[in-house]
Amino acid sequence: MADTIRRATGRADRSRRRPRVRLCALAAAVIALAVLLVPPLAQLDQQAVDLSAKLLPPSWGHPFGTDDVGRDLLLRCVYGLRVSLLVGLVAALVATVIGTAVGAAAGGWGGWTDRLVMRVVDTLSSIPHLLLGIFIVAMFRPGVWPVVVSVALTHWLSTARIVRAEVLSLRSRPFVDAAVSGGASRWRVTTRHLVPAILPQAGLAAVLMIPHAMWHESALSFLGLGLPSRQAGLGSLVQTARGSLLVGAWWATLFPGLLLIIPTLAIAGLAAAWRDRLHPRRRPEPTL
């Protein structure tokens, strides 16, 4: 009876979550189609200046309105979203690879290796991400790839901690003991048994890192760092639109902000569904 109630409760919870997951998937699909299709199909240049059309409110001709020099905000927002997604995806992938390697080495080898690696991680974690990112970006010429490097090198620390904790919990499993008893080296146990076992958790960490990386890139763009002036970024669009708010041009700030918030919520919702599949929530035994 208790198992039947647990299964029924689990099905009810999944059915309640299903519309939210579908909405997040739909939002992610719409964003992906917009990023891929809008720039090639549009007849306008995102840098085209038309002073006679400056600060126009949203309309059929300009769904997001125009900025203070008459540039179409829809195109500029889509181009800025492309930059943010590129930075988020690549930086999350690189950071996950670095964090997985470091965390697996620390947890798999243990001993002084674990202590040394974690002291380095603790030291770097004590430095604010944005401050460290500004320092890294300042060493390169403005461009997208310096921003990717900056975000990746400041976001692998949390993944390293997660992977290390997972590896330490797996080291006591029977299949690891069997591999060690069979004469497998520490390197083989780590690469052949421990790393494949924590890949789903590392993948989840990478997905959750994408919105964080997008906001980090937008913060750098807002500060005028990293991206060249000719390249639109969501953060730089918000920064340049601050003066437009004084004359009532709310759309110049609203739409770049929404294109940061909506992907964040969509990715977070999909990642939560993935997390629930990896780690189903344990519920207390029902009392009858």
C-alpha positions as CSV (number, residue, x, y, z in Angstrom):
1,M,0.0,0.0,0.0
2,A,2.8,2.4,0.9
3,D,4.6,1.7,-2.4
4,T,1.3,2.3,-4.3
5,I,0.8,5.7,-2.6
6,R,4.4,6.7,-3.3
7,R,4.1,5.8,-7.0
8,A,0.8,7.7,-7.3
9,T,2.3,10.7,-5.5
10,G,5.3,10.6,-7.9
11,R,3.1,10.5,-10.9
12,A,1.0,13.4,-9.6
13,D,4.2,15.5,-9.1
14,R,5.5,14.7,-12.5
15,S,2.1,15.6,-14.1
16,R,2.2,19.0,-12.3
17,R,5.8,19.7,-13.5
18,R,5.1,18.6,-17.1
19,P,3.4,21.9,-18.2
20,R,6.3,23.9,-16.8
21,V,8.9,21.8,-18.5
22,R,7.0,22.1,-21.8
23,L,6.8,25.9,-21.4
24,C,10.5,26.1,-20.8
25,A,11.3,23.8,-23.8
26,L,9.0,26.0,-26.0
27,A,10.7,29.2,-24.8
28,A,14.1,27.6,-25.5
29,A,13.1,26.5,-29.0
30,V,11.7,30.0,-29.8
31,I,14.9,31.6,-28.6
32,A,17.0,29.2,-30.7
33,L,14.9,29.8,-33.8
34,A,15.1,33.6,-33.3
35,V,18.9,33.5,-32.9
36,L,19.3,31.3,-36.0
37,L,16.7,32.7,-38.4
38,V,16.1,36.4,-37.6
39,P,19.5,37.8,-38.7
40,P,19.7,35.9,-42.0
41,L,16.0,36.7,-42.9
42,A,16.1,40.4,-41.8
43,Q,16.7,43.0,-44.5
44,L,18.0,45.6,-42.0
45,D,21.5,46.2,-40.9
46,Q,21.8,46.1,-37.1
47,Q,24.3,49.0,-37.2
48,A,22.2,51.1,-39.7
49,V,21.7,54.5,-38.3
50,D,18.5,56.5,-39.1
51,L,18.3,59.7,-37.0
52,S,14.8,60.3,-38.4
53,A,13.6,57.1,-36.7
54,K,15.3,57.4,-33.3
55,L,13.5,56.3,-30.2
56,L,10.4,55.0,-32.0
57,P,8.2,52.9,-29.8
58,P,7.4,49.2,-30.7
59,S,5.4,48.9,-33.9
60,W,4.9,46.4,-36.8
61,G,8.0,47.9,-38.5
62,H,10.1,47.8,-35.4
63,P,8.7,45.2,-32.9
64,F,11.2,46.2,-30.2
65,G,11.3,49.9,-31.2
66,T,14.5,51.8,-32.1
67,D,17.4,53.2,-30.0
68,D,18.7,56.7,-29.7
69,V,20.2,56.7,-33.1
70,G,17.4,54.9,-35.0
71,R,18.8,51.4,-35.0
72,D,16.4,48.5,-34.9
73,L,16.3,47.1,-31.4
74,L,15.0,43.7,-32.4
75,L,18.0,43.0,-34.5
76,R,20.4,44.4,-32.0
77,C,18.8,42.4,-29.2
78,V,19.0,39.2,-31.2
79,Y,22.7,39.8,-32.1
80,G,23.4,40.5,-28.4
81,L,21.6,37.3,-27.4
82,R,23.7,35.4,-30.0
83,V,26.8,36.7,-28.3
84,S,25.6,35.9,-24.8
85,L,24.5,32.4,-25.8
86,L,27.9,31.8,-27.6
87,V,29.8,32.9,-24.5
88,G,27.5,31.0,-22.2
89,L,27.7,27.7,-24.1
90,V,31.4,27.7,-24.9
91,A,32.4,29.0,-21.5
92,A,30.2,26.5,-19.7
93,L,31.7,23.6,-21.8
94,V,35.3,24.7,-21.2
95,A,34.7,25.3,-17.5
96,T,33.0,21.9,-17.1
97,V,35.9,20.2,-18.7
98,I,38.4,22.0,-16.4
99,G,36.3,21.5,-13.3
100,T,35.6,17.8,-14.1
101,A,39.4,17.1,-14.6
102,V,40.4,19.0,-11.5
103,G,37.6,17.5,-9.3
104,A,38.2,14.0,-10.5
105,A,41.9,14.3,-9.9
106,A,41.4,15.6,-6.4
107,G,38.8,13.0,-5.4
108,G,40.4,10.1,-7.3
109,W,43.9,10.5,-6.0
110,G,43.1,11.9,-2.5
111,G,45.8,12.5,0.0
112,W,48.1,15.5,-0.6
113,T,46.8,15.9,-4.1
114,D,43.3,16.5,-2.8
115,R,44.5,18.9,-0.1
116,L,46.7,20.9,-2.6
117,V,44.0,21.1,-5.2
118,M,41.2,22.1,-2.8
119,R,43.4,24.8,-1.2
120,V,43.9,26.3,-4.7
121,V,40.2,26.1,-5.3
122,D,39.4,27.8,-2.0
123,T,41.9,30.5,-2.7
124,L,40.5,31.3,-6.1
125,S,36.9,31.1,-4.8
126,S,37.7,33.9,-2.3
127,I,38.3,36.3,-5.2
128,P,35.0,37.8,-6.6
129,H,34.3,36.3,-10.0
130,L,33.6,39.7,-11.6
131,L,36.8,41.2,-10.3
132,L,38.9,38.3,-11.6
133,G,37.0,38.4,-14.9
134,I,37.8,42.1,-15.3
135,F,41.5,41.3,-14.7
136,I,41.6,38.5,-17.3
137,V,39.7,40.5,-19.9
138,A,42.1,43.5,-19.4
139,M,45.0,41.4,-20.6
140,F,43.5,40.9,-24.1
141,R,42.2,43.0,-27.0
142,P,38.4,43.5,-27.0
143,G,36.6,40.5,-28.5
144,V,34.3,37.7,-27.8
145,W,36.9,35.1,-27.1
146,P,38.7,37.0,-24.4
147,V,35.3,37.2,-22.7
148,V,34.8,33.4,-23.2
149,V,38.3,32.8,-21.6
150,S,37.5,35.1,-18.7
151,V,34.1,33.5,-18.0
152,A,35.5,29.9,-18.3
153,L,38.5,30.5,-16.0
154,T,36.2,32.0,-13.3
155,H,33.4,29.4,-13.4
156,W,35.1,26.0,-13.1
157,L,35.5,26.1,-9.4
158,S,32.0,25.1,-8.5
159,T,32.1,22.2,-10.9
160,A,35.4,21.0,-9.4
161,R,33.7,20.9,-5.9
162,I,30.7,19.0,-7.2
163,V,32.7,16.5,-9.1
164,R,35.1,15.9,-6.2
165,A,32.2,15.3,-3.8
166,E,30.6,12.8,-6.3
167,V,34.0,11.0,-6.8
168,L,34.5,10.7,-3.0
169,S,31.1,9.2,-2.6
170,L,31.7,6.7,-5.5
171,R,35.1,5.6,-4.1
172,S,33.4,3.4,-1.5
173,R,31.2,1.6,-4.1
174,P,31.7,-2.1,-4.7
175,F,32.6,-1.7,-8.4
176,V,35.5,0.6,-7.4
177,D,36.7,-1.9,-4.7
178,A,36.5,-4.7,-7.3
179,A,38.6,-2.7,-9.8
180,V,41.2,-2.0,-7.2
181,S,41.2,-5.6,-6.1
182,G,41.8,-6.6,-9.7
183,G,45.0,-4.6,-9.8
184,A,43.7,-1.5,-11.6
185,S,45.9,1.6,-11.2
186,R,44.6,4.8,-9.6
187,W,44.6,6.4,-13.1
188,R,42.6,3.6,-14.6
189,V,40.1,3.6,-11.8
190,T,39.6,7.3,-12.1
191,T,39.3,7.5,-15.9
192,R,37.5,4.2,-16.6
193,H,35.2,4.0,-13.6
194,L,34.8,7.2,-11.7
195,V,34.7,9.8,-14.5
196,P,32.0,8.0,-16.6
197,A,29.9,7.6,-13.5
198,I,29.9,11.4,-12.7
199,L,29.4,12.6,-16.3
200,P,25.6,13.1,-15.9
201,Q,26.2,15.2,-12.9
202,A,28.9,17.2,-14.7
203,G,26.5,17.7,-17.6
204,L,23.9,19.1,-15.3
205,A,26.4,21.4,-13.8
206,A,27.3,22.6,-17.3
207,V,23.7,23.4,-18.2
208,L,23.2,25.3,-14.9
209,M,26.3,27.2,-15.6
210,I,25.1,28.6,-19.0
211,P,22.8,31.3,-17.5
212,H,25.4,32.3,-15.0
213,A,27.9,32.7,-17.8
214,M,25.5,34.8,-19.8
215,W,24.9,37.1,-16.9
216,H,28.6,37.4,-16.3
217,E,29.2,38.3,-19.9
218,S,26.4,40.9,-19.7
219,A,27.9,42.4,-16.6
220,L,31.3,42.8,-18.4
221,S,29.5,44.3,-21.4
222,F,27.6,46.6,-19.1
223,L,30.9,47.9,-17.8
224,G,32.1,48.4,-21.4
225,L,34.7,45.6,-21.2
226,G,35.5,42.7,-23.4
227,L,33.4,43.3,-26.5
228,P,34.3,45.9,-29.2
229,S,32.1,48.9,-29.5
230,R,30.7,47.8,-32.9
231,Q,29.4,44.5,-31.4
232,A,26.1,44.5,-29.6
233,G,25.8,42.7,-26.3
234,L,22.8,42.6,-24.0
235,G,24.7,44.2,-21.2
236,S,26.0,47.0,-23.4
237,L,22.4,47.6,-24.8
238,V,21.1,48.0,-21.3
239,Q,24.0,50.3,-20.5
240,T,23.5,52.6,-23.5
241,A,19.7,52.7,-22.9
242,R,20.0,54.2,-19.4
243,G,19.8,57.7,-20.8
244,S,16.8,56.8,-22.9
245,L,14.8,56.1,-19.8
246,L,14.9,59.8,-18.9
247,V,12.9,60.6,-22.0
248,G,10.4,57.7,-21.5
249,A,11.9,55.2,-24.0
250,W,11.3,52.2,-21.7
251,W,11.5,49.7,-24.5
252,A,15.3,50.3,-25.0
253,T,15.9,48.8,-21.6
254,L,13.0,46.4,-21.2
255,F,13.6,44.1,-24.2
256,P,17.4,43.5,-23.7
257,G,16.6,42.7,-20.0
258,L,13.8,40.3,-21.0
259,L,16.1,38.5,-23.4
260,L,18.4,37.9,-20.4
261,I,15.7,36.8,-18.0
262,I,13.7,34.5,-20.3
263,P,16.6,32.2,-21.4
264,T,17.7,32.0,-17.8
265,L,14.3,30.8,-16.6
266,A,13.9,28.4,-19.6
267,I,17.4,26.8,-19.0
268,A,16.8,26.7,-15.2
269,G,13.5,24.9,-15.7
270,L,14.9,22.3,-18.1
271,A,17.9,21.8,-15.8
272,A,15.5,21.3,-12.9
273,A,13.7,18.6,-14.8
274,W,17.0,16.9,-15.6
275,R,18.1,17.1,-12.0
276,D,14.8,15.4,-10.9
277,R,15.5,12.6,-13.3
278,L,19.0,12.1,-12.0
279,H,18.1,12.4,-8.3
280,P,14.4,11.7,-7.6
281,R,13.2,13.3,-4.5
282,R,12.9,11.0,-1.6
283,R,9.6,11.4,0.3
284,P,8.8,10.2,3.7
285,E,7.0,6.9,4.2
286,P,3.3,7.6,4.3
287,T,1.7,6.4,7.5
288,L,-1.5,4.5,7.3
